[in-house]
């Protein structure tokens, strides 16, 4: 029995809802749109068209993957970040909207105090590095990650968005690749792992079982990355260089104190969309 695209979406939404998927209606719409390669406006213009039989099996496969816990971004293979489309998949952290605020801060600072080189530590999909390279064509970006798989996604995204020639890729832990190469940058950004190890088990299944633990686990207190990095930041910053990092809820003051203890002259914090202190900025001159 054939049914319309509207009915296919309604059935998908009900199926996801019955299996406890949050935002079931939205996710069903995303899956149906992705099947057809449509934006939302185009979907509605075809609302009463018959749902193509060959697409039924693909939709069913995607729905089964989703109720098993797989993130919808992995299923469709991409996510929007700062108005750009980034490929994502297994082994690559999914960029969050909150991290767009980190890019905002970097762009605002750049337009006031231009720099020639920017580093993104723990680049993952390349969301920060590629977005900045896209918006700042005169800047050289250095993207670092410990995961070869994540770097593959980042490089793919850079190529897709036409900025691969202005990004240098370094595989390694934290800022050590910068230290080893004797590189100094005017701006250093990072969305590092900051979830306390014991809290990983409490995360949603789509996060704890699918996204890379390497990009989530911040050690016993969630602060290991900051503790290991803060003492050496002055070594990799150019004069008047600055740092901006994402932090977990309730970690802002501790990270701010670490930066001050290791040479930061001034710090500031940025709230996310829920009013949580989410990003710490440190100035070293």
Buried (B, 14 or more C-beta within 10 A) or exposed (E): EEEBBBBBBBBBBEBBBEBEBEEBBEBBBBBBBBBBEBEEEEBEEBEEEEBEEEBBEEBEEBBEBBBEBBBBBBBBEBBEBBEBEBBBBEBBBBBBEBBBBBBEBBBEBBEEEEBEBBBBBBBBBBBBBBBBBBBBEEBBBBBBBBBEBBBBBBBBBBEBBEBBEBBBBBEBBBBBBBBEEEBBBBBBBBBBBBBBBEBBEEEEEBBBEBBBEBBBBBBEBBBBBBBBBBEBBBEBBBEEBBBBBBBBEEBBEBBBBBBBEBBBEEBEBBEBEEEBBBBBBBBBE
